[in-house]
Amino acid sequence: MPSRSATPDQWTSQEKFRIVLETAPMNEAEFSAYCRAHGLYPEQVEAWREACMNANADAAEQEKQQRKARKAEQKKLRELERELRRKDKALAETAALLTLSKKAEAIWGRNDEDE
């Protein structure tokens, strides 16, 4: 048993699970006697049993949410990569135009219309 100084609600999940396992095969009279002997309320143990039984359902729900979040992150990543490629192309085009204008100025000189 966990230390008597800690209240049952402060016990670790492993301790609660162990109690659920110990009480699972008991009939109602044995269960009540066990709870009295260990200072527990039957409702507490029943709540712990429900939590244990629903643990996998919670895990499945969490995994579903994680998959959904991962899918949203992948979509956002694709959008950001697409935006980066677009900006890289625009930058390359601007650099090419600047280089061509400098070459044209070097070959033909400055145009009066440019001033």
Backbone as JSON Lines, residues from 0, in Angstrom:
{"i":0,"aa":"M","n":[0.84,-1.19,0.0],"ca":[0.0,0.0,0.0],"c":[0.88,1.24,0.0]}
{"i":1,"aa":"P","n":[0.41,2.28,-0.62],"ca":[1.11,3.55,-0.56],"c":[1.14,4.06,0.88]}
{"i":2,"aa":"S","n":[1.95,5.05,1.09],"ca":[2.06,5.56,2.45],"c":[0.72,6.09,2.94]}
{"i":3,"aa":"R","n":[0.48,5.94,4.24],"ca":[-0.78,6.4,4.83],"c":[-0.87,7.92,4.89]}
{"i":4,"aa":"S","n":[0.28,8.59,4.79],"ca":[0.26,10.05,4.9],"c":[-0.38,10.69,3.66]}
{"i":5,"aa":"A","n":[-0.27,10.01,2.52],"ca":[-0.84,10.55,1.29],"c":[-2.29,10.09,1.16]}
{"i":6,"aa":"T","n":[-3.14,10.99,0.72],"ca":[-4.54,10.62,0.49],"c":[-4.62,9.8,-0.79]}
{"i":7,"aa":"P","n":[-5.64,8.97,-0.92],"ca":[-5.74,8.12,-2.12],"c":[-5.74,8.89,-3.43]}
{"i":8,"aa":"D","n":[-6.26,10.1,-3.43],"ca":[-6.26,10.88,-4.66],"c":[-4.87,11.35,-5.05]}
{"i":9,"aa":"Q","n":[-3.93,11.3,-4.11],"ca":[-2.56,11.73,-4.39],"c":[-1.66,10.54,-4.78]}
{"i":10,"aa":"W","n":[-2.18,9.34,-4.8],"ca":[-1.4,8.18,-5.16],"c":[-1.05,8.23,-6.64]}
{"i":11,"aa":"T","n":[-0.02,7.52,-7.0],"ca":[0.37,7.47,-8.41],"c":[-0.61,6.61,-9.19]}
{"i":12,"aa":"S","n":[-0.58,6.76,-10.5],"ca":[-1.48,5.97,-11.33],"c":[-1.15,4.47,-11.24]}
{"i":13,"aa":"Q","n":[0.13,4.14,-11.03],"ca":[0.5,2.73,-10.89],"c":[-0.13,2.12,-9.63]}
{"i":14,"aa":"E","n":[-0.14,2.89,-8.54],"ca":[-0.73,2.4,-7.29],"c":[-2.24,2.22,-7.45]}
{"i":15,"aa":"K","n":[-2.87,3.16,-8.1],"ca":[-4.31,3.05,-8.33],"c":[-4.62,1.86,-9.23]}
{"i":16,"aa":"F","n":[-3.81,1.66,-10.25],"ca":[-4.02,0.54,-11.16],"c":[-3.85,-0.79,-10.43]}
{"i":17,"aa":"R","n":[-2.86,-0.86,-9.55],"ca":[-2.64,-2.08,-8.77],"c":[-3.86,-2.4,-7.92]}
{"i":18,"aa":"I","n":[-4.46,-1.37,-7.31],"ca":[-5.66,-1.58,-6.49],"c":[-6.82,-2.04,-7.36]}
{"i":19,"aa":"V","n":[-6.95,-1.46,-8.54],"ca":[-8.01,-1.89,-9.46],"c":[-7.82,-3.37,-9.81]}
{"i":20,"aa":"L","n":[-6.59,-3.77,-10.09],"ca":[-6.32,-5.17,-10.41],"c":[-6.6,-6.09,-9.22]}
{"i":21,"aa":"E","n":[-6.25,-5.65,-8.02],"ca":[-6.48,-6.47,-6.83],"c":[-7.97,-6.66,-6.56]}
{"i":22,"aa":"T","n":[-8.75,-5.63,-6.83],"ca":[-10.17,-5.68,-6.5],"c":[-11.03,-6.25,-7.64]}
{"i":23,"aa":"A","n":[-10.47,-6.41,-8.82],"ca":[-11.26,-6.86,-9.97],"c":[-11.95,-8.21,-9.74]}
{"i":24,"aa":"P","n":[-11.28,-9.21,-9.19],"ca":[-11.96,-10.51,-9.05],"c":[-12.85,-10.61,-7.81]}
{"i":25,"aa":"M","n":[-12.91,-9.58,-6.99],"ca":[-13.65,-9.66,-5.73],"c":[-15.14,-9.49,-5.96]}
{"i":26,"aa":"N","n":[-15.93,-10.16,-5.09],"ca":[-17.37,-9.92,-5.12],"c":[-17.64,-8.65,-4.3]}
{"i":27,"aa":"E","n":[-18.9,-8.26,-4.24],"ca":[-19.25,-6.98,-3.59],"c":[-18.87,-6.94,-2.11]}
{"i":28,"aa":"A","n":[-19.08,-8.02,-1.39],"ca":[-18.76,-8.05,0.04],"c":[-17.25,-7.95,0.26]}
{"i":29,"aa":"E","n":[-16.49,-8.71,-0.52],"ca":[-15.03,-8.66,-0.4],"c":[-14.51,-7.28,-0.79]}
{"i":30,"aa":"F","n":[-15.1,-6.72,-1.84],"ca":[-14.71,-5.4,-2.31],"c":[-14.94,-4.35,-1.22]}
{"i":31,"aa":"S","n":[-16.1,-4.39,-0.58],"ca":[-16.41,-3.43,0.49],"c":[-15.46,-3.6,1.67]}
{"i":32,"aa":"A","n":[-15.16,-4.85,2.03],"ca":[-14.23,-5.11,3.13],"c":[-12.84,-4.6,2.78]}
{"i":33,"aa":"Y","n":[-12.41,-4.8,1.56],"ca":[-11.1,-4.33,1.11],"c":[-11.03,-2.81,1.21]}
{"i":34,"aa":"C","n":[-12.08,-2.13,0.74],"ca":[-12.09,-0.67,0.78],"c":[-12.03,-0.16,2.22]}
{"i":35,"aa":"R","n":[-12.79,-0.78,3.12],"ca":[-12.76,-0.37,4.52],"c":[-11.37,-0.59,5.12]}
{"i":36,"aa":"A","n":[-10.76,-1.72,4.8],"ca":[-9.45,-2.05,5.37],"c":[-8.36,-1.08,4.89]}
{"i":37,"aa":"H","n":[-8.53,-0.57,3.69],"ca":[-7.5,0.3,3.12],"c":[-7.89,1.77,3.14]}
{"i":38,"aa":"G","n":[-8.99,2.1,3.76],"ca":[-9.41,3.5,3.86],"c":[-9.82,4.11,2.54]}
{"i":39,"aa":"L","n":[-10.45,3.33,1.71],"ca":[-10.89,3.8,0.4],"c":[-12.41,3.83,0.33]}
{"i":40,"aa":"Y","n":[-12.9,4.65,-0.54],"ca":[-14.32,4.63,-0.85],"c":[-14.51,3.78,-2.1]}
{"i":41,"aa":"P","n":[-15.55,2.96,-2.11],"ca":[-15.79,2.13,-3.32],"c":[-15.94,2.99,-4.58]}
{"i":42,"aa":"E","n":[-16.5,4.18,-4.43],"ca":[-16.68,5.06,-5.59],"c":[-15.33,5.47,-6.18]}
{"i":43,"aa":"Q","n":[-14.33,5.66,-5.3],"ca":[-13.0,6.01,-5.8],"c":[-12.43,4.9,-6.66]}
{"i":44,"aa":"V","n":[-12.52,3.68,-6.15],"ca":[-11.97,2.54,-6.88],"c":[-12.73,2.35,-8.19]}
{"i":45,"aa":"E","n":[-14.04,2.54,-8.15],"ca":[-14.84,2.42,-9.39],"c":[-14.42,3.49,-10.39]}
{"i":46,"aa":"A","n":[-14.17,4.7,-9.91],"ca":[-13.73,5.77,-10.81],"c":[-12.37,5.44,-11.41]}
{"i":47,"aa":"W","n":[-11.48,4.87,-10.59],"ca":[-10.17,4.46,-11.1],"c":[-10.32,3.34,-12.13]}
{"i":48,"aa":"R","n":[-11.25,2.42,-11.88],"ca":[-11.49,1.32,-12.82],"c":[-11.98,1.88,-14.16]}
{"i":49,"aa":"E","n":[-12.9,2.84,-14.09],"ca":[-13.4,3.47,-15.32],"c":[-12.27,4.18,-16.07]}
{"i":50,"aa":"A","n":[-11.41,4.86,-15.31],"ca":[-10.29,5.57,-15.94],"c":[-9.36,4.58,-16.63]}
{"i":51,"aa":"C","n":[-9.14,3.44,-15.98],"ca":[-8.28,2.4,-16.58],"c":[-8.92,1.85,-17.85]}
{"i":52,"aa":"M","n":[-10.21,1.61,-17.82],"ca":[-10.89,1.04,-18.97],"c":[-10.97,2.03,-20.13]}
{"i":53,"aa":"N","n":[-11.01,3.31,-19.82],"ca":[-11.11,4.33,-20.87],"c":[-9.75,4.85,-21.31]}
{"i":54,"aa":"A","n":[-8.68,4.35,-20.72],"ca":[-7.34,4.87,-21.04],"c":[-7.01,4.68,-22.52]}
{"i":55,"aa":"N","n":[-7.35,3.54,-23.08],"ca":[-7.05,3.31,-24.49],"c":[-7.89,4.19,-25.4]}
{"i":56,"aa":"A","n":[-9.12,4.45,-25.0],"ca":[-9.97,5.33,-25.8],"c":[-9.38,6.73,-25.83]}
{"i":57,"aa":"D","n":[-8.88,7.18,-24.68],"ca":[-8.25,8.49,-24.63],"c":[-7.0,8.52,-25.5]}
{"i":58,"aa":"A","n":[-6.23,7.45,-25.46],"ca":[-5.01,7.37,-26.26],"c":[-5.36,7.4,-27.75]}
{"i":59,"aa":"A","n":[-6.41,6.71,-28.14],"ca":[-6.83,6.71,-29.54],"c":[-7.27,8.11,-29.97]}
{"i":60,"aa":"E","n":[-7.99,8.78,-29.1],"ca":[-8.44,10.15,-29.4],"c":[-7.24,11.09,-29.52]}
{"i":61,"aa":"Q","n":[-6.28,10.94,-28.62],"ca":[-5.08,11.78,-28.68],"c":[-4.3,11.52,-29.97]}
{"i":62,"aa":"E","n":[-4.2,10.26,-30.36],"ca":[-3.48,9.94,-31.59],"c":[-4.21,10.54,-32.79]}
{"i":63,"aa":"K","n":[-5.53,10.5,-32.77],"ca":[-6.31,11.08,-33.87],"c":[-6.05,12.58,-33.95]}
{"i":64,"aa":"Q","n":[-6.03,13.24,-32.8],"ca":[-5.75,14.67,-32.78],"c":[-4.33,14.97,-33.24]}
{"i":65,"aa":"Q","n":[-3.38,14.11,-32.86],"ca":[-2.0,14.3,-33.29],"c":[-1.86,14.13,-34.8]}
{"i":66,"aa":"R","n":[-2.57,13.13,-35.35],"ca":[-2.54,12.94,-36.81],"c":[-3.11,14.16,-37.52]}
{"i":67,"aa":"K","n":[-4.2,14.67,-36.98],"ca":[-4.83,15.85,-37.56],"c":[-3.88,17.05,-37.51]}
{"i":68,"aa":"A","n":[-3.22,17.24,-36.37],"ca":[-2.27,18.35,-36.22],"c":[-1.08,18.18,-37.15]}
{"i":69,"aa":"R","n":[-0.59,16.93,-37.26],"ca":[0.55,16.65,-38.14],"c":[0.17,16.94,-39.6]}
{"i":70,"aa":"K","n":[-1.05,16.57,-39.98],"ca":[-1.52,16.82,-41.35],"c":[-1.6,18.33,-41.62]}
{"i":71,"aa":"A","n":[-2.1,19.08,-40.63],"ca":[-2.18,20.53,-40.78],"c":[-0.78,21.15,-40.88]}
{"i":72,"aa":"E","n":[0.16,20.63,-40.1],"ca":[1.54,21.13,-40.16],"c":[2.17,20.83,-41.51]}
{"i":73,"aa":"Q","n":[1.9,19.64,-42.05],"ca":[2.45,19.29,-43.36],"c":[1.87,20.19,-44.44]}
{"i":74,"aa":"K","n":[0.59,20.5,-44.33],"ca":[-0.04,21.39,-45.3],"c":[0.58,22.78,-45.22]}
{"i":75,"aa":"K","n":[0.78,23.27,-44.0],"ca":[1.39,24.58,-43.79],"c":[2.82,24.59,-44.35]}
{"i":76,"aa":"L","n":[3.55,23.49,-44.14],"ca":[4.92,23.37,-44.65],"c":[4.93,23.43,-46.17]}
{"i":77,"aa":"R","n":[4.01,22.71,-46.82],"ca":[3.93,22.75,-48.29],"c":[3.63,24.16,-48.78]}
{"i":78,"aa":"E","n":[2.73,24.86,-48.08],"ca":[2.4,26.24,-48.48],"c":[3.62,27.15,-48.33]}
{"i":79,"aa":"L","n":[4.34,27.0,-47.23],"ca":[5.53,27.82,-47.01],"c":[6.61,27.51,-48.03]}
{"i":80,"aa":"E","n":[6.79,26.23,-48.37],"ca":[7.78,25.87,-49.4],"c":[7.39,26.44,-50.75]}
{"i":81,"aa":"R","n":[6.09,26.39,-51.08],"ca":[5.61,26.96,-52.34],"c":[5.87,28.47,-52.38]}
{"i":82,"aa":"E","n":[5.59,29.14,-51.26],"ca":[5.83,30.58,-51.17],"c":[7.32,30.89,-51.29]}
{"i":83,"aa":"L","n":[8.17,30.08,-50.69],"ca":[9.62,30.27,-50.77],"c":[10.11,30.11,-52.2]}
{"i":84,"aa":"R","n":[9.6,29.07,-52.91],"ca":[10.0,28.89,-54.31],"c":[9.57,30.08,-55.17]}
{"i":85,"aa":"R","n":[8.37,30.58,-54.91],"ca":[7.88,31.75,-55.66],"c":[8.78,32.96,-55.42]}
{"i":86,"aa":"K","n":[9.15,33.18,-54.18],"ca":[10.0,34.33,-53.86],"c":[11.41,34.14,-54.41]}
{"i":87,"aa":"D","n":[11.92,32.91,-54.39],"ca":[13.24,32.65,-54.98],"c":[13.22,32.96,-56.48]}
{"i":88,"aa":"K","n":[12.16,32.55,-57.17],"ca":[12.05,32.83,-58.6],"c":[11.99,34.33,-58.85]}
{"i":89,"aa":"A","n":[11.2,35.05,-58.02],"ca":[11.09,36.5,-58.19],"c":[12.44,37.17,-57.94]}
{"i":90,"aa":"L","n":[13.17,36.71,-56.94],"ca":[14.48,37.26,-56.65],"c":[15.46,36.99,-57.79]}
{"i":91,"aa":"A","n":[15.43,35.78,-58.32],"ca":[16.31,35.44,-59.45],"c":[15.98,36.29,-60.67]}
{"i":92,"aa":"E","n":[14.7,36.5,-60.93],"ca":[14.29,37.34,-62.06],"c":[14.75,38.77,-61.88]}
{"i":93,"aa":"T","n":[14.6,39.29,-60.66],"ca":[15.03,40.66,-60.37],"c":[16.55,40.79,-60.53]}
{"i":94,"aa":"A","n":[17.29,39.81,-60.04],"ca":[18.74,39.84,-60.18],"c":[19.14,39.78,-61.65]}
{"i":95,"aa":"A","n":[18.45,38.95,-62.43],"ca":[18.75,38.85,-63.86],"c":[18.46,40.17,-64.57]}
{"i":96,"aa":"L","n":[17.35,40.79,-64.26],"ca":[17.01,42.08,-64.88],"c":[18.02,43.16,-64.5]}
{"i":97,"aa":"L","n":[18.47,43.18,-63.27],"ca":[19.46,44.15,-62.82],"c":[20.78,43.93,-63.54]}
{"i":98,"aa":"T","n":[21.19,42.67,-63.67],"ca":[22.43,42.35,-64.37],"c":[22.33,42.76,-65.83]}
{"i":99,"aa":"L","n":[21.21,42.47,-66.48],"ca":[21.03,42.84,-67.89],"c":[21.02,44.35,-68.06]}
{"i":100,"aa":"S","n":[20.4,45.07,-67.15],"ca":[20.37,46.54,-67.28],"c":[21.77,47.12,-67.12]}
{"i":101,"aa":"K","n":[22.58,46.53,-66.22],"ca":[23.96,47.01,-66.04],"c":[24.8,46.71,-67.28]}
{"i":102,"aa":"K","n":[24.61,45.53,-67.87],"ca":[25.34,45.17,-69.08],"c":[24.94,46.08,-70.24]}
{"i":103,"aa":"A","n":[23.63,46.34,-70.36],"ca":[23.15,47.21,-71.44],"c":[23.71,48.61,-71.26]}
{"i":104,"aa":"E","n":[23.78,49.09,-70.05],"ca":[24.33,50.43,-69.79],"c":[25.81,50.46,-70.12]}
{"i":105,"aa":"A","n":[26.53,49.38,-69.81],"ca":[27.96,49.32,-70.11],"c":[28.2,49.29,-71.62]}
{"i":106,"aa":"I","n":[27.33,48.63,-72.35],"ca":[27.5,48.52,-73.8],"c":[27.07,49.79,-74.51]}
{"i":107,"aa":"W","n":[25.89,50.3,-74.23],"ca":[25.32,51.42,-74.97],"c":[25.35,52.75,-74.21]}
{"i":108,"aa":"G","n":[25.72,52.74,-72.96],"ca":[25.75,53.96,-72.17],"c":[24.36,54.27,-71.64]}
{"i":109,"aa":"R","n":[24.29,55.31,-70.82],"ca":[23.02,55.67,-70.21],"c":[22.12,56.31,-71.24]}
{"i":110,"aa":"N","n":[20.87,56.0,-71.15],"ca":[19.88,56.55,-72.06],"c":[19.33,57.83,-71.43]}
{"i":111,"aa":"D","n":[19.08,58.85,-72.24],"ca":[18.55,60.12,-71.71],"c":[17.16,59.93,-71.11]}
{"i":112,"aa":"E","n":[16.42,58.95,-71.58],"ca":[15.08,58.71,-71.07],"c":[15.13,58.16,-69.65]}
{"i":113,"aa":"D","n":[16.25,57.53,-69.26],"ca":[16.38,56.93,-67.93],"c":[16.55,58.0,-66.86]}
{"i":114,"aa":"E","n":[17.03,59.16,-67.23],"ca":[17.3,60.19,-66.22],"c":[16.12,60.96,-65.83]}
